[in-house]
């Protein structure tokens, strides 16, 4: 249950806070290109932000039509372009060139290689943040991405940023609920004015003192910046050892021929209770048929612990996506669970 106050807090403490130093030049004078479905909390919040700051709104009729998105960027040069990582992965290959726009990525972690490629081509900073439908949706923003423009910070720093104003974050041990030290992974829990009142109809989903358990694993560094390592449900268990799928993804993305990758865990038919790490890769068109599984595995061996290295690498052009543009891990898990089961 999201209230009007939750939405208002999200506006004031979200992009309204991040871009406040630019407000005089933006309010009533700039445009935002909404490439996110409006039924998604991210897209919904962007409409509110546009109204809040009197921005001209350009809406992508089909968020999956990347060619149309690219053409619209070239023609209209919108000031603010919020996106999701899977869109940026595809936009990058069009080589748009320099545009005077601020890109923003949310909904899922942005691979470092994709961020670097977009910045190299367009020369634009890419802001990142973190949030959920239950947080209306913004919970953190990275003020360093636009530091050269806003003056918030002296240099850029990777990560999902810091909690937006009046928002409390904790990282807790999933077993004990106790806070974990800096740099150690635990579940992220959030409390703040933008956090929902609960799930309908029982107002459930929050602790007695207002903390929302996100189901996301992450950590905080000693400068207060937060990082998400995985969803609890996506973490892979290899003989009792934890493998974070996003960590494996980040390594595989370093291969120049990889456009998309999704790492999943599927039950190991030879070890009850354990899982195998499976990487499903889509290559760039120009690398089709030119990248081998051994290349991917050897790259992972250089950067990852032995138990984190994928046991299986599969190349697949047609990766299932959700209606919000995220890679559909659940469907892939079911598909490869069945394949491995037949091989056992």
C-alpha positions in Angstrom: 0.0 0.0 0.0 1.7 3.2 -1.3 0.2 6.5 0.0 0.2 9.9 -1.5 2.7 10.9 1.1 5.0 8.1 0.1 4.9 9.4 -3.5 5.5 13.0 -2.4 8.5 12.0 -0.2 9.9 10.0 -3.1 9.7 13.2 -5.3 11.3 15.5 -2.8 14.0 13.1 -1.6 14.7 11.4 -4.9 15.7 13.2 -8.1 14.4 16.4 -6.7 17.3 16.2 -4.2 19.9 14.8 -6.6 19.4 17.4 -9.2 18.4 20.3 -7.0 21.6 22.3 -7.9 20.4 22.3 -11.5 16.8 23.1 -10.7 16.9 26.7 -12.0 18.0 25.6 -15.4 15.7 22.6 -15.5 12.3 23.5 -14.1 9.9 24.3 -16.9 12.8 24.3 -19.5 14.0 20.7 -20.0 12.6 17.4 -21.1 12.6 13.8 -19.9 12.5 10.8 -22.1 10.6 8.0 -20.4 11.6 4.7 -21.8 10.2 2.7 -18.9 6.7 1.1 -18.9 4.4 3.5 -17.0 2.8 0.6 -15.1 6.2 0.0 -13.5 7.0 1.9 -10.3 10.1 3.4 -11.9 8.2 4.7 -15.0 5.3 5.8 -12.7 7.6 7.9 -10.5 9.2 9.5 -13.6 5.8 10.9 -14.6 5.4 12.4 -11.2 8.8 13.9 -11.4 8.1 15.4 -14.8 4.9 17.1 -13.4 6.7 18.2 -10.2 9.4 20.0 -12.3 7.2 21.0 -15.3 9.3 19.0 -17.7 8.4 18.2 -21.3 7.6 14.5 -21.5 8.6 12.2 -24.3 7.3 8.7 -23.9 8.6 5.6 -25.7 5.6 3.7 -27.2 7.5 0.4 -26.9 10.3 0.2 -24.4 11.7 -2.8 -26.3 12.0 -0.9 -29.6 15.6 0.2 -29.2 15.9 1.5 -32.7 13.0 3.9 -32.1 14.5 4.9 -28.7 17.9 5.7 -30.4 16.2 7.7 -33.2 14.2 9.7 -30.6 17.4 10.5 -28.7 19.1 11.7 -31.8 16.1 13.8 -32.9 14.9 15.4 -29.7 18.1 15.4 -27.5 16.2 15.1 -24.2 18.0 16.3 -21.1 17.2 13.4 -18.8 17.1 9.8 -20.1 16.2 7.2 -17.4 16.8 3.6 -18.6 17.3 0.0 -17.4 20.6 -1.9 -18.0 19.2 -4.2 -20.7 18.3 -1.1 -22.8 21.7 0.4 -22.4 23.3 -2.9 -23.5 21.5 -2.5 -26.8 21.7 1.3 -27.1 25.5 1.1 -26.9 25.8 -0.8 -30.2 24.2 2.0 -32.1 27.1 4.4 -31.4 24.9 7.5 -31.0 27.9 9.8 -30.4 27.9 12.9 -28.2 24.6 14.0 -26.8 24.0 16.6 -24.1 21.9 14.3 -21.9 22.0 12.8 -18.5 21.5 9.1 -18.5 20.2 7.2 -15.5 20.1 3.5 -14.9 17.9 1.6 -12.4 15.8 -1.5 -11.8 18.9 -3.8 -11.8 22.7 -3.5 -11.4 24.5 -1.9 -14.3 27.6 -3.9 -15.5 30.8 -1.8 -15.4 31.7 -2.7 -19.0 28.3 -1.4 -20.3 28.7 1.8 -18.3 32.2 2.4 -19.7 31.1 1.7 -23.3 28.2 4.2 -23.1 30.3 6.9 -21.5 33.1 6.4 -24.1 30.6 6.7 -27.0 28.4 9.5 -25.7 30.6 11.2 -23.1 27.8 11.3 -20.7 27.7 10.4 -17.0 25.3 7.6 -16.0 23.6 7.9 -12.7 22.6 4.9 -10.7 20.2 4.3 -7.8 18.4 1.6 -6.0 14.8 1.0 -4.9 11.8 -1.2 -5.0 8.1 -0.9 -5.6 7.7 -1.0 -1.8 9.9 2.2 -1.5 7.8 4.2 -4.0 10.5 3.4 -5.5 13.7 5.4 -4.7 15.8 4.4 -1.7 19.4 5.4 -2.8 21.0 7.6 -5.4 24.6 8.0 -6.4 25.3 11.8 -6.2 28.9 11.3 -7.6 27.8 10.4 -11.1 26.8 14.0 -11.9 29.4 15.5 -9.6 31.0 17.6 -12.3 27.6 19.2 -12.9 26.1 19.4 -9.5 29.2 19.9 -7.4 28.0 17.3 -4.8 31.3 15.4 -4.8 34.8 15.9 -6.0 35.1 12.7 -7.9 33.0 9.9 -9.3 32.5 6.7 -7.3 30.8 3.5 -8.4 28.0 1.9 -6.6 24.3 2.5 -5.9 25.0 5.6 -3.8 23.8 6.6 -0.4 20.3 6.6 1.1 18.2 9.6 0.1 17.4 12.1 2.8 15.5 10.9 5.9 16.0 7.2 4.9 17.6 4.6 7.2 19.5 1.6 5.9 20.8 -1.4 7.7 22.7 -4.5 6.4 21.8 -7.5 8.6 22.8 -11.1 8.9 20.1 -13.2 7.3 20.2 -15.8 10.1 20.5 -13.6 13.2 19.1 -10.2 12.1 22.2 -8.5 13.6 24.0 -5.7 11.8 27.1 -6.8 9.9 30.4 -4.9 9.7 31.4 -2.6 6.8 32.1 -4.6 3.6 30.3 -7.7 4.7 27.3 -9.0 2.8 23.9 -9.2 4.4 20.2 -8.4 3.7 19.4 -4.8 3.1 16.5 -3.5 5.2 15.1 0.0 4.8 13.0 2.5 6.8 11.8 5.9 5.7 9.0 8.2 4.6 8.7 6.6 1.2 8.4 3.0 2.5 4.9 1.5 1.9 2.4 1.0 4.7 2.3 -2.7 4.1 0.8 -5.3 1.8 -2.9 -5.3 1.3 -5.1 -6.2 3.1 -3.3 -7.0 6.3 -0.7 -4.2 6.3 2.0 -6.9 6.5 5.6 -6.8 5.3 7.1 -4.4 7.8 8.6 -5.0 11.3 6.9 -3.5 14.3 9.4 -0.5 14.2 8.9 0.1 10.4 11.8 -1.8 8.8 11.2 -3.3 5.4 13.2 -6.5 4.5 14.1 -6.1 0.8 15.2 -9.6 0.0 18.3 -8.1 -1.5 21.8 -9.0 -0.5 24.4 -6.2 -0.4 27.0 -4.4 1.7 28.0 -0.9 2.7 31.6 0.4 2.3 33.3 2.6 4.9 32.2 5.8 3.0 28.5 4.9 3.3 28.0 3.8 -0.3 25.8 0.8 -0.8 26.2 -2.1 -3.3 23.8 -4.9 -4.1 25.4 -8.3 -4.8 22.3 -10.4 -5.5 18.7 -11.3 -4.6 18.5 -13.8 -1.8 16.5 -16.1 -4.1 19.1 -15.7 -6.9 22.1 -16.6 -4.7 23.7 -19.9 -5.8 24.6 -22.6 -3.2 27.6 -24.7 -4.3 28.2 -27.3 -1.6 27.4 -24.8 1.1 29.4 -22.0 -0.5 27.7 -18.8 -1.6 28.0 -17.7 -5.2 26.6 -14.3 -6.1 25.2 -14.3 -9.7 25.9 -10.6 -10.3 29.6 -11.1 -9.5 29.9 -13.8 -12.1 27.9 -11.7 -14.6 30.3 -8.8 -14.1 33.3 -10.9 -15.0 31.7 -12.4 -18.1 30.7 -8.9 -19.3 34.4 -8.1 -19.6 34.6 -10.2 -22.7 34.3 -7.9 -25.7 32.0 -10.3 -27.5 29.3 -10.5 -24.8 26.2 -8.4 -25.1 24.1 -10.0 -22.3 24.6 -12.7 -19.7 22.6 -14.2 -16.9 24.0 -16.5 -14.3 21.8 -19.0 -12.5 22.0 -21.9 -10.2 20.3 -25.2 -11.0 20.2 -28.3 -8.8 23.3 -30.5 -9.2 22.0 -34.0 -10.0 25.2 -35.5 -8.5 25.2 -33.6 -5.2 21.9 -33.4 -3.3 21.3 -29.9 -1.9 24.0 -28.3 -4.1 23.7 -26.3 -7.3 25.7 -25.9 -10.4 26.6 -22.5 -11.8 25.2 -22.0 -15.3 26.0 -18.9 -17.4 23.7 -18.2 -20.4 25.3 -15.8 -22.8 24.1 -13.8 -25.8 27.0 -12.5 -27.9 27.1 -9.4 -30.0 26.1 -9.9 -33.6 29.6 -9.4 -34.9 30.8 -12.1 -32.5 28.1 -14.7 -33.3 29.7 -18.2 -33.4 33.1 -16.7 -32.5 33.1 -17.0 -28.7 33.6 -20.4 -27.1 32.5 -21.7 -23.7 36.2 -22.4 -22.9 37.0 -18.7 -23.4 34.2 -17.7 -20.9 35.3 -20.3 -18.4 39.0 -19.4 -18.6 38.1 -15.7 -18.1 36.1 -16.6 -15.0 39.0 -18.8 -13.7 41.3 -15.7 -13.8 38.9 -13.6 -11.7 36.8 -15.9 -9.6 37.2 -18.5 -6.9 37.1 -22.1 -8.3 33.6 -22.8 -6.9 32.3 -19.6 -8.5 33.3 -20.6 -12.0 30.4 -21.7 -14.2 30.3 -25.4 -14.8 28.2 -24.9 -17.9 28.2 -22.1 -20.4 25.4 -21.9 -23.0 25.0 -19.5 -25.9 21.4 -18.4 -26.5 20.2 -15.5 -28.7 16.7 -15.5 -27.4 16.8 -14.7 -23.7 13.4 -14.5 -22.0 12.6 -11.0 -20.6 9.9 -9.9 -18.2 7.4 -7.2 -19.3 9.6 -4.6 -17.4 12.7 -5.5 -19.4 14.5 -7.7 -16.9 16.1 -11.0 -17.7 13.7 -13.7 -16.6 15.8 -15.9 -14.4 12.9 -18.0 -13.1 12.1 -19.3 -16.6 15.7 -20.0 -17.4 16.1 -21.9 -14.1 13.2 -24.1 -14.9 14.4 -24.7 -18.5 18.0 -25.7 -17.4 16.7 -27.7 -14.4 14.8 -29.9 -16.8 17.8 -30.2 -19.2 20.2 -31.2 -16.4 17.6 -33.6 -15.0 17.4 -35.4 -18.3 21.2 -35.7 -18.5 21.5 -37.1 -15.0 
